[in-house]
Amino acid sequence: MTAPAIGFCPLSWGLGNRLNGVLNHIPKGDGVMFGWPVCPDHCGATWEDLFSTQLNVLPWDSMSAPKEWTRLTQDYWFNPAISGQSMEEVRQFIHSLKPSAVVRARMVDIPKGTVGWHVRSLAPASRIAKRDIVTVPRDVFLACDYTAQLMKSPNVYQTRMAQRSDYDKGRGLSHMLTAVADWFCLMQCESIVEVGLPFKGFRSIHSTYTDCHRLIGIPVTNLTRD
């Protein structure tokens, strides 16, 4: 039997990019296994720290990997043709993802019908000017990467321990746990409004953080001025 091919993603990939890598390489039979980056200097978060769903991912903790591993390059763009999964299989996998106990403790109860807002202020390609605060309606759930945005949006639902830093730069384990809690809370929202990076399709430069939400059919409206 041929040994499974193993892919690993760069440490610099954020949560959305990593999840797309998993979607593109969902382990199936003797198919591809996925290398999940773990590094104390980055966030130090293993798959098990973030998700209770069992998955055959292999942690690695250095800038190098065994020779037989294949470095993934642009697999952060969702592309079901890579793994051969049908869209239904992809959606089933996304629905199967459950938070770890630590992540679940940071989540908040969101009333049915709540709209989620996803604001990307600190990403390098963000269209939001540095230090600008986006006006967010009352009683929405707010997920963002900028602590000042949270502090100046008092009448919204927020995850617990809501300190933030740029999703696309080095961050501690606490930040990654909160980012995943935000991700799961957005899954509970009726719809999502997205600001910061434009969306012109899965193969364009955009915030991959909400790709899974789009894939399972949650309406996502992008208000970014291109």
C-alpha positions in Angstrom: 0.0 0.0 0.0 1.3 3.4 -0.9 2.1 5.6 2.1 -0.2 8.5 2.5 1.0 11.9 1.3 1.4 14.4 4.0 0.9 18.1 3.6 1.8 20.8 6.0 1.0 24.5 6.0 3.3 27.4 6.9 3.3 28.8 10.5 2.1 32.2 9.1 -1.3 30.8 8.0 -4.1 32.1 10.2 -7.2 30.2 11.2 -9.2 30.5 8.0 -6.2 29.5 5.8 -5.5 26.5 8.1 -9.1 25.3 7.9 -9.1 25.6 4.2 -6.0 23.5 4.1 -7.8 20.9 6.1 -10.9 21.1 3.8 -8.6 20.6 0.8 -6.9 17.6 2.4 -9.5 15.9 4.6 -8.0 12.6 5.5 -9.9 9.9 3.6 -8.8 6.2 3.7 -5.1 6.1 2.8 -5.2 9.6 1.3 -3.6 12.8 2.4 -2.9 13.6 6.1 -2.6 17.2 7.1 0.2 18.8 9.1 -1.1 21.4 11.6 1.5 24.0 12.5 2.3 24.3 16.2 5.0 26.6 17.4 5.4 28.3 20.9 6.7 31.5 19.2 3.4 31.6 17.1 0.4 30.4 19.0 1.3 27.0 20.2 -2.3 25.7 19.6 -2.7 22.1 18.6 -5.9 20.9 16.8 -7.0 19.3 20.1 -6.6 22.6 21.9 -9.2 24.2 19.5 -11.5 21.4 18.4 -13.1 18.4 20.1 -13.8 16.7 16.7 -11.3 13.9 16.1 -9.2 14.4 13.0 -6.0 12.7 11.8 -3.8 15.9 11.8 -0.1 15.8 12.6 1.4 18.6 14.7 4.8 20.0 13.8 6.7 22.6 15.8 9.5 23.8 13.7 10.1 25.7 10.4 11.1 22.5 8.8 9.3 19.1 8.4 10.4 15.6 7.5 11.5 15.1 3.9 8.5 13.0 2.9 6.1 15.8 3.9 4.8 18.1 1.1 4.7 21.8 1.7 1.4 23.3 0.8 1.6 26.5 -1.1 -1.8 28.0 -2.2 -3.9 25.4 -0.6 -5.4 28.1 1.7 -7.8 28.8 -1.1 -10.8 26.4 -0.9 -10.6 24.0 -3.8 -12.6 20.7 -3.4 -10.9 19.4 -6.5 -7.7 18.8 -4.5 -9.2 16.3 -2.2 -11.9 15.0 -4.5 -14.6 15.6 -1.8 -18.1 16.5 -3.0 -19.6 19.7 -1.7 -22.0 17.7 0.5 -19.0 15.9 2.1 -17.3 19.2 2.7 -20.4 20.7 4.3 -20.9 17.6 6.5 -17.3 18.0 7.7 -17.7 21.6 8.6 -20.9 20.8 10.5 -19.0 18.1 12.3 -16.5 20.5 13.8 -17.1 21.1 17.5 -15.2 23.4 19.9 -12.9 22.1 22.6 -14.0 22.6 26.2 -11.7 25.6 26.6 -13.0 27.3 23.5 -16.6 26.5 24.5 -16.0 28.3 27.8 -15.2 31.5 25.9 -18.3 31.4 23.8 -21.5 33.3 24.6 -25.2 32.5 24.1 -26.5 34.3 21.1 -30.3 34.9 20.6 -31.8 33.2 17.6 -31.8 35.5 14.6 -28.7 37.5 15.6 -26.6 39.0 12.9 -22.9 38.5 13.1 -20.3 41.2 12.2 -16.8 40.3 11.1 -14.5 43.3 11.1 -10.9 42.8 9.8 -9.0 46.0 10.7 -5.4 44.8 11.1 -4.9 42.5 8.1 -2.2 43.9 5.8 -4.7 44.2 2.9 -7.5 45.7 5.0 -9.3 48.6 3.5 -10.0 50.0 7.0 -7.6 52.9 7.8 -5.3 52.3 10.7 -7.0 53.1 14.0 -10.4 53.7 12.4 -13.4 52.3 14.2 -16.2 50.8 12.2 -19.7 51.7 13.3 -21.5 48.5 14.3 -25.2 48.2 15.1 -26.5 47.3 18.5 -27.2 43.7 19.5 -25.1 42.0 16.9 -22.4 39.5 17.6 -19.0 41.1 16.8 -15.9 39.2 15.8 -12.8 41.3 15.0 -9.0 41.4 15.3 -8.7 44.9 16.9 -9.2 45.4 20.7 -10.1 49.1 20.3 -12.9 48.1 18.0 -14.4 45.9 20.7 -13.9 48.5 23.4 -15.8 51.1 21.3 -18.6 48.7 20.5 -20.2 48.2 23.9 -23.7 47.2 22.9 -22.8 44.0 21.1 -22.3 40.3 21.9 -18.6 39.5 22.4 -16.8 36.3 23.4 -15.3 36.2 26.8 -11.6 37.2 27.3 -12.0 39.4 24.2 -8.4 40.7 23.9 -7.4 40.7 20.2 -4.4 40.9 18.0 -4.0 40.7 14.2 -5.2 37.3 13.0 -2.4 37.2 10.4 0.5 37.8 12.8 2.1 36.0 15.8 -0.3 35.6 18.7 -0.5 33.7 21.8 -2.6 30.6 22.6 -5.2 32.7 24.4 -5.8 34.8 21.3 -6.2 31.7 19.1 -8.7 30.2 21.5 -10.7 33.3 21.4 -10.5 33.6 17.6 -11.9 30.0 17.4 -14.7 30.9 19.9 -15.6 33.9 17.6 -15.6 31.5 14.6 -18.0 29.1 16.3 -20.3 32.0 17.5 -20.5 33.3 13.9 -21.7 29.8 13.0 -24.7 30.4 15.2 -25.6 33.7 13.5 -28.5 34.0 11.0 -26.3 36.0 8.6 -22.9 37.8 8.7 -21.8 41.2 7.6 -18.2 41.5 6.7 -16.0 44.6 6.6 -12.3 45.1 5.9 -11.3 42.9 3.0 -13.4 42.6 -0.3 -14.7 39.3 -1.4 -14.7 38.5 -5.1 -14.7 34.7 -4.8 -12.8 32.0 -3.0 -9.8 32.3 -5.2 -9.3 36.0 -4.6 -7.6 37.8 -1.8 -10.1 38.0 1.0 -10.7 37.0 4.6 -10.7 33.2 4.6 -12.0 33.4 8.2 -15.6 33.2 7.0 -15.1 30.7 4.1 -16.6 27.8 6.0 -19.6 29.9 7.0 -20.2 30.7 3.3 -19.8 27.1 2.3 -22.6 25.9 4.6 -24.9 28.5 3.3 -24.9 31.3 6.0 -25.5 34.5 4.0 -22.4 36.8 4.1 -22.7 40.4 2.9 -19.4 42.2 2.3 -19.6 45.9 2.8 -15.9 46.6 2.0 -15.2 49.4 -0.4 -12.8 48.1 -3.0 
